[in-house]
């Protein structure tokens, strides 16, 4: 799944019976992985866990 251990991460999922992708933000990879397990147990399809990146400010 995610390669970076530090920083904020997004869990991308699809709700049971749904078709739209939903991204949920978490403050750490460990938290994102733990919540992904809980979502999976509730029937959500976990698509991916990715690190989030803030856009670079204009210089």
N, CA and C atoms as an extended XYZ file, in Angstrom:
177
Properties=species:S:1:pos:R:3:atomname:S:1:resname:S:1:resid:I:1 pbc="F F F"
N         0.838       -1.177        0.000 N   UNK     1
C         0.000        0.000        0.000 CA  UNK     1
C         0.888        1.247        0.000 C   UNK     1
N         0.920        1.981        1.077 N   UNK     2
C         1.660        3.247        1.103 CA  UNK     2
C         3.145        2.979        1.330 C   UNK     2
N         3.984        3.804        0.722 N   UNK     3
C         5.431        3.662        0.853 CA  UNK     3
C         5.995        4.550        1.951 C   UNK     3
N         5.431        5.740        2.155 N   UNK     4
C         5.946        6.664        3.156 CA  UNK     4
C         5.327        6.363        4.512 C   UNK     4
N         6.176        6.315        5.541 N   UNK     5
C         5.707        5.986        6.879 CA  UNK     5
C         5.245        7.234        7.622 C   UNK     5
N         5.876        8.373        7.381 N   UNK     6
C         5.578        9.582        8.133 CA  UNK     6
C         4.636       10.493        7.357 C   UNK     6
N         3.899       11.322        8.089 N   UNK     7
C         3.020       12.303        7.456 CA  UNK     7
C         1.591       11.817        7.342 C   UNK     7
N         0.764       12.689        6.819 N   UNK     8
C        -0.654       12.401        6.681 CA  UNK     8
C        -0.901       11.454        5.511 C   UNK     8
N        -1.952       10.632        5.631 N   UNK     9
C        -2.286        9.660        4.595 CA  UNK     9
C        -3.784        9.671        4.320 C   UNK     9
N        -4.125        9.312        3.095 N   UNK    10
C        -5.519        9.209        2.672 CA  UNK    10
C        -5.862        7.747        2.416 C   UNK    10
N        -7.041        7.345        2.882 N   UNK    11
C        -7.587        6.030        2.566 CA  UNK    11
C        -8.690        6.264        1.541 C   UNK    11
N        -8.524        5.692        0.353 N   UNK    12
C        -9.540        5.803       -0.691 CA  UNK    12
C       -10.389        4.549       -0.665 C   UNK    12
N       -11.711        4.740       -0.619 N   UNK    13
C       -12.634        3.634       -0.426 CA  UNK    13
C       -13.907        3.831       -1.238 C   UNK    13
N       -14.676        2.760       -1.361 N   UNK    14
C       -16.001        2.801       -1.979 CA  UNK    14
C       -16.965        2.187       -0.973 C   UNK    14
N       -18.062        2.886       -0.703 N   UNK    15
C       -19.054        2.406        0.261 CA  UNK    15
C       -19.785        1.185       -0.293 C   UNK    15
N       -20.284        0.330        0.603 N   UNK    16
C       -21.051       -0.822        0.141 CA  UNK    16
C       -22.248       -0.358       -0.695 C   UNK    16
N       -22.395       -0.925       -1.878 N   UNK    17
C       -23.501       -0.555       -2.751 CA  UNK    17
C       -23.290        0.743       -3.495 C   UNK    17
N       -22.149        1.387       -3.302 N   UNK    18
C       -21.874        2.671       -3.948 CA  UNK    18
C       -20.895        2.522       -5.095 C   UNK    18
N       -20.727        3.601       -5.837 N   UNK    19
C       -19.778        3.582       -6.950 CA  UNK    19
C       -18.764        4.719       -6.863 C   UNK    19
N       -19.043        5.730       -6.064 N   UNK    20
C       -18.153        6.884       -5.965 CA  UNK    20
C       -17.003        6.605       -5.004 C   UNK    20
N       -15.810        7.049       -5.375 N   UNK    21
C       -14.648        6.940       -4.494 CA  UNK    21
C       -14.694        8.054       -3.458 C   UNK    21
N       -14.347        7.711       -2.219 N   UNK    22
C       -14.323        8.682       -1.133 CA  UNK    22
C       -12.947        8.599       -0.487 C   UNK    22
N       -12.325        9.762       -0.256 N   UNK    23
C       -11.027        9.816        0.403 CA  UNK    23
C       -11.168       10.302        1.833 C   UNK    23
N       -10.577        9.569        2.758 N   UNK    24
C       -10.612        9.916        4.175 CA  UNK    24
C        -9.188       10.192        4.633 C   UNK    24
N        -8.964       11.350        5.255 N   UNK    25
C        -7.628       11.730        5.683 CA  UNK    25
C        -7.334       11.333        7.119 C   UNK    25
N        -6.111       10.867        7.356 N   UNK    26
C        -5.656       10.484        8.698 CA  UNK    26
C        -4.282       11.075        8.939 C   UNK    26
N        -3.943       11.273       10.204 N   UNK    27
C        -2.709       11.969       10.547 CA  UNK    27
C        -1.461       11.098       10.481 C   UNK    27
N        -1.610        9.792       10.361 N   UNK    28
C        -0.434        8.929       10.266 CA  UNK    28
C        -0.775        7.678        9.461 C   UNK    28
N         0.265        7.000        8.990 N   UNK    29
C         0.071        5.760        8.246 CA  UNK    29
C        -0.543        4.690        9.141 C   UNK    29
N        -0.080        4.597       10.384 N   UNK    30
C        -0.604        3.591       11.308 CA  UNK    30
C        -2.102        3.788       11.544 C   UNK    30
N        -2.520        5.046       11.719 N   UNK    31
C        -3.938        5.336       11.923 CA  UNK    31
C        -4.740        4.997       10.663 C   UNK    31
N        -4.201        5.336        9.499 N   UNK    32
C        -4.881        5.046        8.239 CA  UNK    32
C        -5.051        3.544        8.041 C   UNK    32
N        -4.022        2.767        8.350 N   UNK    33
C        -4.103        1.318        8.202 CA  UNK    33
C        -5.109        0.715        9.173 C   UNK    33
N        -5.118        1.198       10.421 N   UNK    34
C        -6.067        0.685       11.422 CA  UNK    34
C        -7.499        1.000       11.015 C   UNK    34
N        -7.742        2.203       10.517 N   UNK    35
C        -9.092        2.575       10.098 CA  UNK    35
C        -9.506        1.831        8.835 C   UNK    35
N        -8.552        1.550        7.953 N   UNK    36
C        -8.854        0.785        6.744 CA  UNK    36
C        -9.335       -0.618        7.101 C   UNK    36
N        -8.728       -1.211        8.120 N   UNK    37
C        -9.163       -2.535        8.577 CA  UNK    37
C       -10.600       -2.468        9.081 C   UNK    37
N       -10.899       -1.444        9.885 N   UNK    38
C       -12.258       -1.292       10.419 CA  UNK    38
C       -13.273       -1.063        9.298 C   UNK    38
N       -12.901       -0.224        8.323 N   UNK    39
C       -13.804        0.031        7.194 CA  UNK    39
C       -14.038       -1.249        6.395 C   UNK    39
N       -12.984       -2.015        6.172 N   UNK    40
C       -13.101       -3.278        5.451 CA  UNK    40
C       -14.029       -4.258        6.155 C   UNK    40
N       -13.974       -4.274        7.477 N   UNK    41
C       -14.858       -5.155        8.249 CA  UNK    41
C       -16.318       -4.732        8.131 C   UNK    41
N       -16.547       -3.455        7.848 N   UNK    42
C       -17.916       -2.936        7.702 CA  UNK    42
C       -18.424       -3.029        6.265 C   UNK    42
N       -17.644       -3.628        5.387 N   UNK    43
C       -18.091       -3.828        4.024 CA  UNK    43
C       -17.594       -2.830        3.005 C   UNK    43
N       -16.772       -1.872        3.426 N   UNK    44
C       -16.214       -0.910        2.488 CA  UNK    44
C       -15.092       -1.572        1.696 C   UNK    44
N       -14.980       -1.222        0.420 N   UNK    45
C       -13.893       -1.725       -0.401 CA  UNK    45
C       -12.752       -0.709       -0.326 C   UNK    45
N       -11.597       -1.143        0.165 N   UNK    46
C       -10.439       -0.267        0.293 CA  UNK    46
C        -9.685       -0.289       -1.030 C   UNK    46
N        -9.557        0.859       -1.658 N   UNK    47
C        -8.887        0.959       -2.947 CA  UNK    47
C        -7.385        1.159       -2.794 C   UNK    47
N        -7.002        2.097       -1.916 N   UNK    48
C        -5.585        2.384       -1.734 CA  UNK    48
C        -5.385        3.298       -0.528 C   UNK    48
N        -4.163        3.272       -0.009 N   UNK    49
C        -3.736        4.209        1.031 CA  UNK    49
C        -2.547        4.956        0.452 C   UNK    49
N        -2.645        6.276        0.392 N   UNK    50
C        -1.581        7.077       -0.220 CA  UNK    50
C        -1.202        8.234        0.696 C   UNK    50
N         0.070        8.641        0.658 N   UNK    51
C         0.477        9.825        1.423 CA  UNK    51
C        -0.114       11.074        0.780 C   UNK    51
N        -0.457       12.040        1.605 N   UNK    52
C        -0.968       13.295        1.079 CA  UNK    52
C         0.194       14.272        0.935 C   UNK    52
N         0.070       15.167        0.000 N   UNK    53
C         1.098       16.179       -0.211 CA  UNK    53
C         0.417       17.521       -0.377 C   UNK    53
N         0.924       18.500        0.323 N   UNK    54
C         0.392       19.843        0.167 CA  UNK    54
C         0.949       20.452       -1.110 C   UNK    54
N         0.152       21.252       -1.797 N   UNK    55
C         0.678       21.905       -2.994 CA  UNK    55
C         1.800       22.872       -2.639 C   UNK    55
N         2.778       23.003       -3.516 N   UNK    56
C         3.893       23.907       -3.274 CA  UNK    56
C         3.411       25.343       -3.460 C   UNK    56
N         3.770       26.225       -2.536 N   UNK    57
C         3.338       27.624       -2.668 CA  UNK    57
C         4.035       28.292       -3.851 C   UNK    57
N         3.391       29.306       -4.369 N   UNK    58
C         4.004       30.088       -5.464 CA  UNK    58
C         5.216       30.832       -4.949 C   UNK    58
N         6.258       30.845       -5.742 N   UNK    59
C         7.465       31.565       -5.295 CA  UNK    59
C         7.622       32.896       -5.987 C   UNK    59
